[in-house]
Amino acid sequence: VAGDVQTSDVFDLAKKHFGKLPRADAPPRRRPQEPAQLAERRVVLKDARVSQVDWRRSYLAPTRTSGESQHAMPLRLFSDLLGGGATSWLYRSLVVDQKLAANAGARYSSTGLDRGLFVLYATPAPGVSLELLEDAIDGELTEALKEGFTKEALERTRSGLLAAAIYARDSLFTAPRIFGDALTSGLTVDQVESWPSDVKAITMKQVMAAGRAVLDRRRSVTGLLLPEVKPYK
């Protein structure tokens, strides 16, 4: 519930409409755990309805409450630096410079009750094969993880995240959702409130350590979406 309301009014309405309902005994929470990641896997899906081929790779990644949680917030910065828009490493190289992709990027969320996913995605440019595109992506990942990003790029990305956090507080939808996501994922209100200062404290060393820890091919699944070609009769 968000907006120009009084807490007491909200609780009075909740009690009025739901107070008579009997309380159920909640079963114990038993969450399945992801098995150990020992080798990379590939998934190929073909369908006659596919008009645009697509490439994706997902890595098992920590969140702020699961796995190697010290990497979670730096990994968010790494994600934006690597593939968070038209100024990111992957987009500039694959789309603008090499013209191998029509789109390329990365996404990751540091909030989750269990471990999450760090996802890379790309759509090949016309006439470019997925094999060529994947080789180029692997080359860019190797270079990014080895060379790192510039200080200017890190500060620009950090400023973008902090600005987005300010705008989120002005939204009657986004701000409550952020708190709800955090509380249901094991975080606290204080951790949400301290997020901007935590982001400001992240160093380049932490960003690169997070990327190198997570982007391990042995803990990845690569997916290809292809059109189904009917056999010639």
C-alpha positions in Angstrom: 0.0 0.0 0.0 1.5 3.3 -1.0 0.3 6.9 -1.3 -1.4 9.5 0.9 -2.7 7.2 3.5 -2.5 6.7 7.3 -1.0 3.5 8.6 -3.8 3.2 11.1 -6.4 3.4 8.4 -4.7 0.7 6.4 -4.6 -1.7 9.3 -8.3 -0.9 10.2 -9.4 -1.8 6.6 -7.2 -5.0 6.6 -8.8 -6.1 9.9 -12.3 -5.3 8.7 -12.0 -7.3 5.5 -9.6 -10.0 6.4 -9.6 -10.2 10.2 -12.3 -12.9 10.4 -10.5 -15.3 8.1 -8.9 -18.2 10.0 -5.2 -18.3 10.1 -3.6 -21.2 8.2 -0.5 -23.0 9.5 2.2 -22.2 7.0 4.2 -25.2 5.9 8.0 -25.1 6.5 9.9 -23.6 3.6 12.0 -26.1 1.8 13.6 -24.6 -1.2 15.3 -26.8 -3.7 19.0 -26.0 -4.1 20.8 -25.7 -7.5 23.1 -28.6 -8.0 26.9 -28.0 -8.3 27.8 -26.5 -11.7 30.5 -28.7 -13.2 30.3 -28.1 -17.0 28.8 -25.7 -19.4 25.5 -26.7 -21.1 23.9 -25.7 -24.4 20.2 -25.6 -25.3 18.9 -25.3 -28.8 15.3 -24.5 -29.5 13.9 -24.6 -33.1 10.5 -23.5 -34.1 8.8 -22.7 -37.4 7.5 -19.5 -36.0 10.9 -18.0 -35.2 11.7 -15.1 -37.6 14.7 -13.8 -35.7 17.5 -16.0 -34.3 18.6 -15.2 -30.8 21.6 -16.0 -28.6 21.7 -16.0 -24.8 24.0 -17.2 -22.0 23.1 -17.4 -18.3 25.6 -17.8 -15.5 24.6 -18.9 -12.0 25.2 -15.8 -9.8 25.0 -14.8 -6.2 22.4 -12.3 -4.7 22.7 -10.1 -1.7 21.2 -12.9 0.5 22.5 -16.1 -1.2 25.8 -17.4 -2.5 28.9 -15.3 -2.4 26.9 -12.2 -1.5 29.9 -9.9 -1.3 29.9 -10.0 -5.1 26.3 -9.1 -5.6 26.3 -5.3 -5.6 29.7 -5.0 -7.4 28.2 -7.4 -10.0 25.4 -5.0 -10.7 27.9 -2.4 -11.7 29.8 -4.9 -13.7 26.6 -5.9 -15.5 25.9 -2.3 -16.5 29.5 -1.6 -17.6 29.6 -4.7 -19.7 26.1 -4.6 -21.3 23.9 -2.0 -19.8 22.9 0.1 -22.8 24.2 1.9 -25.9 27.4 3.1 -24.1 28.3 -0.3 -22.7 31.3 -2.4 -23.7 29.4 -5.1 -25.6 27.0 -2.7 -27.4 29.8 -0.4 -28.6 32.0 -3.2 -29.8 29.5 -5.7 -31.3 26.8 -3.3 -32.6 28.6 0.0 -33.3 32.1 -0.9 -34.2 32.1 -4.5 -35.6 28.5 -4.4 -36.7 28.1 -8.1 -35.9 24.9 -7.6 -33.8 21.7 -5.7 -34.0 21.5 -5.7 -30.2 23.8 -6.9 -27.4 23.8 -6.5 -23.6 23.7 -8.0 -20.1 21.3 -8.0 -17.2 21.5 -9.0 -13.6 19.5 -8.4 -10.4 21.2 -8.5 -7.0 17.9 -9.1 -5.2 16.6 -12.7 -4.8 15.9 -15.2 -2.1 18.0 -17.8 -3.9 20.9 -17.4 -6.2 20.1 -15.7 -9.5 21.3 -15.3 -13.0 23.7 -13.1 -14.9 22.5 -13.1 -18.4 24.2 -12.1 -21.7 22.1 -11.7 -24.8 22.7 -10.8 -28.4 20.8 -10.7 -31.7 23.0 -11.1 -34.8 23.0 -8.5 -37.6 21.7 -9.6 -41.0 24.1 -12.0 -42.6 26.0 -12.8 -39.4 25.9 -16.4 -38.1 25.4 -17.2 -34.5 28.7 -19.0 -34.5 30.6 -15.9 -35.5 28.6 -13.8 -33.1 29.3 -16.1 -30.2 33.0 -16.2 -31.0 33.1 -12.4 -30.9 31.2 -12.3 -27.6 33.7 -14.7 -26.0 36.5 -12.6 -27.3 35.0 -9.4 -25.8 34.4 -11.2 -22.5 38.0 -12.3 -22.3 39.3 -8.8 -23.0 36.9 -7.1 -20.6 37.8 -9.5 -17.8 41.5 -9.1 -18.5 41.8 -5.4 -19.2 38.9 -4.1 -17.0 37.0 -0.8 -17.5 38.1 2.8 -17.3 37.6 4.8 -14.1 35.4 7.2 -16.1 33.1 4.4 -17.3 32.7 3.2 -13.7 31.9 6.7 -12.4 29.4 7.3 -15.2 27.7 3.9 -14.5 27.6 4.6 -10.7 26.1 8.0 -11.3 23.4 6.4 -13.5 22.4 3.9 -10.8 22.3 6.6 -8.1 20.1 8.9 -10.3 17.7 6.0 -11.0 17.4 5.4 -7.2 16.4 9.0 -6.7 13.8 8.8 -9.4 12.5 5.6 -7.9 11.7 7.3 -4.7 9.3 9.7 -6.5 7.3 6.8 -7.9 4.3 5.4 -6.0 4.8 2.1 -7.8 8.6 1.7 -8.0 9.5 2.6 -4.4 7.0 0.3 -2.7 8.0 -2.5 -5.1 11.7 -2.1 -4.2 10.9 -2.4 -0.5 8.6 -5.4 -1.1 11.2 -7.2 -3.3 13.8 -6.6 -0.7 11.8 -7.7 2.4 10.6 -10.9 0.7 14.2 -11.7 -0.3 15.6 -11.6 3.1 16.9 -8.0 3.1 15.9 -5.3 5.7 14.6 -1.7 5.4 18.0 -0.5 6.6 19.7 -2.3 3.7 17.4 -0.7 1.2 18.0 2.8 2.8 21.8 2.3 2.7 21.9 1.2 -0.9 23.1 4.5 -2.3 26.0 4.8 0.2 26.9 1.2 -0.5 27.0 1.8 -4.2 29.2 4.8 -3.7 31.7 2.7 -1.7 32.2 0.0 -4.4 35.7 0.0 -5.9 36.9 -1.1 -9.4 38.8 -4.0 -7.7 35.5 -5.3 -6.3 33.7 -4.9 -9.6 36.3 -6.9 -11.5 36.6 -9.5 -8.8 32.8 -10.0 -9.0 32.9 -10.4 -12.8 35.7 -12.8 -12.8 34.1 -14.9 -10.1 30.8 -15.2 -11.9 31.6 -15.4 -15.6 32.8 -18.9 -15.5 31.8 -21.0 -18.6 31.6 -24.1 -16.4 28.6 -22.5 -14.6 26.8 -21.3 -17.7 24.0 -22.4 -20.0 24.1 -21.1 -23.6 20.8 -21.0 -25.5 20.2 -20.7 -29.2 16.8 -19.8 -30.7 16.6 -20.9 -34.3 13.9 -21.3 -37.0 12.9 -24.8 -37.8 13.8 -25.7 -41.4 11.5 -28.3 -42.9 13.3 -31.2 -44.6 13.2 -31.1 -48.4 10.9 -33.6 -49.9 
